Amino acid sequence: MVNRDEYIEKLKAQLDQWNAETAKWEAQAKAAQAGMRTEFEKQLAAFRQRRDQAIEQLRKVQSASGDAWMELARGADEAWAKMSEAFEKAHSQVKK
C-alpha cells in the first residue's frame, strides 16, 4: 500500500503532465482557424472543469489526517479517472 505522500506526489506528477499538454493545446487553439478553434475551446473547457475537480480532490487528500486520507483517495481516484477520460477525449480531438 502506498503512503499518503507518495500518493499525492503521483497525483501531482500526473497533473503536471496534463497541464503541460494543455498549454500545448491552448497554443494550437489560438493558431487554429475559426471552426477548429471553437472545438479546441470546447474540449479545453471540459478538460479544465475535470482538472479543477481533480485538484479539489487532491487538496482534500492533502489536508486529511491519519487514515482518513485513504477514504478520500477513493474520491480522488474517481476524479482522476474522469480527468483521464477528459484528457483522452480532448487529445483525440486535438489530433484530428
N, C-alpha and C positions, 0 to 999 in steps of 0.2 A: 504494500500500500504506500502510495506517495504521500509525503507530508504536505502541509498547507503551503509552505514557502515554495517548494518545488512545483506544486500545482499552480500557484499564482504566477511563477516565472514562466511556466509552459504557456499559460493563457496570454501573458503579456507578449511573449515572443510571437505567438500566432497573430495577435492583434497588430503588432508592429509590421509583420509581413503583409497583412491585409491593408493597413494604412499606406504602406509603400506602393502597393499595387493600385490603390485608389488614387493616389497622386498621379500616377501614370494615366489612368483613365480620365481624370479631370483635364489633363493636358490634351488628351485626344479629343475630348468633348469640345473643348474650346476651338480646336482646329477643324472639327467636323463641319460638314455642310449642314444647313438648317434642319433638314429632315432627320439626319442621323443625330444631330445634337439633341433633339428632343428625346430620342430613345436613350442616348447616353445619360442624359439628366434624369430620366425616369428610373433607369437602373441604378444610378448612383444614389438617388433619393431613397430607394428601397434598401440599398446596401447600408447607407448611413443610419437609417432607422434601426436595422438589426444590430449594427455596430454599437449604437447607443444603448440598446437593451443589453448587449453582451457586456459592455463596460459597467453598467449598473450592477449586473450580477457579480462581476469581478470585484467591485467595491464592497459588496455585501460579504463576499468570501474573505476579503482582506480585513474587514472590521470584525468578523466573527471571532468569538473566543472559544477556547477549548475545542471540544469535539463538535460544536455547533457548525463549524465550517464544512464538515463532511455532509451535513444535511443541505447546506446552501450550495455545495458543489454540484448536487444533482440539478438544481435550477440553472447553475452556470453551464453545466454540460448541455442542457437543453437549449439554452440561449446560444451556445457556441455551435451546436448542430444547425440551428436555424440560420445563424450567421454564415456558416459554411455553405449552406444551400443558397443563400442570397449571393454570396461571393461567386459561386459556380455559375449561377444564373446570369449575373452581371458579366462575368468573364466570358461566357459563351456569346452574349450579345455584343460585347466589345470586339470580339474576334471576327464577327461577321463582316 
